[in-house]
C-alpha cells in the first residue's frame, strides 16, 4: 500500500496519442541536432572518427575535403532503403527516416561554427558526451538516426553474427581507418569518445537517479512492515522465503526507496528489530507508484 502523497508523486499526465507522437518526433529532431552540433564542435575539427557514418565522413573529409553532410546523406539514404528492403520493413519507420535525413542537414547548417576546443582529449570527452546525449534522446523516442546500426542489422540477419558484434566490427573498422589516415593516437581518442558515448546513452536511458532496494529478514516482520509503511512512507512487498539450514518459513520484506531515504529505512528497521538481517543494493531504474511511470 502506498500513501496518497506517494501516489500523487508517481502520477504522470496522460497525453493523447497525437501528442505522444508529436513529442517523439520532437525528441528525434532535438537528439539529432545535438549529435550534429557535437560532431561539428568537437569531433570533426579534431579528426576524431569515433565510429558510425559520422566517423566515416570524418575520414573522407580528411582525405578528399568532401563535405561531411553529403557523405552522411550518401551513406544513410542507401542504408535506410536497404533496411526497408532486406529487413522486410524498418522497425522504427518514419521517425528513423526523419533522423537519417535531419542529422546531416544540421551538420551542413552548422559546418562553419567555430570548434569548441583544439584539445583532442577534451574533444573526445565532450564530443562523446554530446553524441551520447543526442542518441539517448533519439532512442528514448523508439527511433534511430540510421547509419551503421542498419548495416549491423542486415549483417546480423544474413550472417548470424550477433548485433553487438556487428556494431563493434563496423565501428572498429572506422577507428582502424582513422589510425591509418591520421595516426594511432587519434584512433585512441576515438575509442575514448566511443566509450563515453556508450556510457552517456546509458545514463540518458536509465537516468542519473539511483534508487536502493532493501531486502529485510526479521523475526518481527509484521511490525517492521507496519513501521516502514507509516514512518518511511514506502510500500513493502512480502516474499515467501525459507531458511536454508532449518527450512523454516522466513518471509522476506522487499522495499525500494530513494537514495536519501536509505538512512531513515535502516533506522526504522533497527529500532524495531536490532537483529534484523538487511541487504541494501543499487537498482538503476524503478517504474511504478512513487517512482517514474
N, C-alpha and C positions, 0 to 999 in steps of 0.2 A: 504494500500500500504506500502511495506517495502523497504527501500533503498537497493541499491546493496551491500553496506557494510554489512547490516544485513543478506541479502541473502547468502553472502559468509560465514558469521559466522555460519549460520544454515546448510550449506551443509555438507553432510556426504558421504564419498566414498562408492560407491556401490561395493559389493563383489559378486562373483559368488556363486550359491547355494552350490557348493562343499566347497568353502572357509568358508561359513557361518556354514556349518555342522562341519567342522574342528574346527572352533572357539568354537562352542557349546561343542564339546567333550573335547576341551582343558579346558573350564570352569568347566566341570564336574570333570576332573582329578584334577585341581587346587583346587576347592572348597572342594572336598572330602579329599584331602591331608591336607588342613588347618584344617578341622574338626578333622581328626585323630590325627594330631600333637597337637592340643589344648587339646584333650582328654588325651593324654599321658603326656603332660607337666603340666597340671593344674588339671583336674577333677579326673582322676583315682588315682593318688598318694595322693590326699586329700579326697578321699572317698565321692565325690560329685556326686550323681546319679541324674542328672537333666533330667530325663525323657527319653523316647525312648529306642531303643535297646542298645545304649551305656550305659544308666543308668542301664538297666538290667544286662549287662555284668559287670558293676562295683560292683553290689550287689553280683552276682555269684562269682566273683573273691575274694571278701572279705570272703565268706563262704567256698569256695572249692579250691581257688587258681587256678581255671581253666582259661586258657589263654583267655583274653577278646576278642581277634580277632576271636578265634574259636567259642566263644559264639555268636558273632555277625554274623558270617557266618551261624551258625546253626539256627539262627532265621531269618536272612534276606532272605536266599535262599527259604525256605518253604513259607515265606510270599510273596515273588515275584511270586512263582508258584501259590499260592492261588489267588493272584491278577489277574493273567492271566486267570485262570480257572473260578473263581467266578465273576469277574467283566467283563468277556467277552472281554478280551484284555486290555492290560495295556496302560494307557493314554500316558505315556512317553516312552514306548517301550525300545529300546536297550540302550538308554542313562541311563535309570534308572537301568538296569541290570549292566551296567558299574559302576555306583556309588555304587550299592549294593555290588559288589564284590571288588571294588578297595579300598573303605574306610577301611574295616577290614584288607586288605593287608598292607596298610600304618600303621595302628595300630600295626600290627605284626612287621613290619620293624623297627619301632621307639620305640618298647617296652622297650628297655634298656636305653633310653635317660634319663638324669638326670631331675628331676622335676624342674620347673622354680621357684617355691616357696613352702614353707611349711605352709604359712598362708592361712587358708581356705577361708577367706573373699576375699583376693586377687585372690585366685584360682577361686572362684565363679565368680568374676567380669571379670577377663581376660579370663577365660575359656569360659564364656558366650559370650564375645565379639568374641573370635576366632571361636567358633561354629557358631555363628550368621553370621559372615563374610563368612565362608565357605559355609554354607547353602544358604545364599543370592546369592552367586556367582553361585551355582548349580541351584537355582530356576530361575535365570535370563536366563539360557540356556534352560528353559522349561523342566527341568529334576527333579530328586529326588534321594535321597540316600536310598529309600525304607524304611524298618523298620516299625515302628508302624503307619506311615502315611498310608501304605497299609492296615493294620489291621483296622484302623479307617474307611477307605473307605468301607471295607467289612461290618463292623458293621452298617455304615450309610445305605448301600443298603438293608440289610436284617432285620434291626430292626426299621428303620425310625428315629433313633437318629441322630441329626444333626452332621455334620462332625466336627465342632468346639467342640461340647460336647463330641464326641467320642475321639478326640485327648486329650482333657482335662482330661477325665476319665482315659485314659491309662497312661498319664504322672502322674496323681495323684496317681495311684496305684504304680508306680515306686517310687515316692517320699515317699509314705506311707511305702513301703517296706524298704526304706533306713532308715526311722525313727525307724523301728523295729530292723533292723540288726545293725545299728550304734547307733544313738540317735537322739532326736528331733532337736538338734542344727544343725546337718549335713543335716537334711531334710530342715531346714530353709535356709541354704546355697544353697541347691539345688533349692529352689524356687527363690532365688535371681538370680541364674545363668539362670534359665528358663526365667525370666523376661528380663534380659539383652540380652539373645539370641534373644527373640522376637523383642526387640527394635532395635537391630543391623541388623536383617533381614530387618526390615522396612527401615532403613537408606540405606542399600545396594540396596534395590529395588527401592526406591524413590529418593535417593541421598541426600547429605547434603545441596545442594543449595536450598534456599528458595526464590522463586520469589514472587512478590507482584502484586495483581490485584486491579486496581483502577476503580471505577465507578463514573462518573462525571456528574452532572446535572447543566447545565449553561444556562443563558439567551443568552449567546454569543457562543453557542456550535459550530458553524461553524468556528469561529476564534480560539477557543480553540483547536478544532480538527486540524486545519492547523498548529498551533504553536507546538502541540505535534509531529506531523509528521516531521516538519522541525527542531525543536530545541532539541527535545528529541530523535528523530530518531527511534521512535517506531510506530508500526501500531495501528490504532484505529478502533473499530467497533461501529457503531451507532445502538442502540437497540430502538425499539419502547417502549414508556412509556407514562403514563397518570397520572396527579396529582390526588391523592386520594380524595381531597376535591372538586376541581374545575372540575375534569375530562378533563382538558385541556391537549393537547399534550405536553409531557415533554420528549423529546428524551434523552436517557442515553448513554454516551460515555463509552465504555469499553476498557481498556488498560492494558496490562501486561508488567511489567518491572522487571529488576533485582533489588535486594535489594539496590544496590549502586546507582540506578537511581531514587529512590523514591523522594529524596530531590529536584532533578532537575525537576521532573514532577510537584511537588507541587508548586515550584517557578514559573514555566511557567504558570500554571493554575491561580495562584493568581495574577500574573502580568496582565493577560488578563481579568480575571473576579474575582475581590476580593470577590464577593458574591457567587461564585460557591459552590455547595454542593459536597464534595468529600468524598468517602468512600474508604479506603485502607485496604486490608485484605491479609493474607498469603495464598499462594497456593503452595502445595507441589511439584507438578510436572507439567511442561509445555512442550508440544511437538509441534514442528512446526518451521516455519521460524524464525530465530533469537534466537531460543532456541534449546533444544535437538530434534533430529529427530530419 
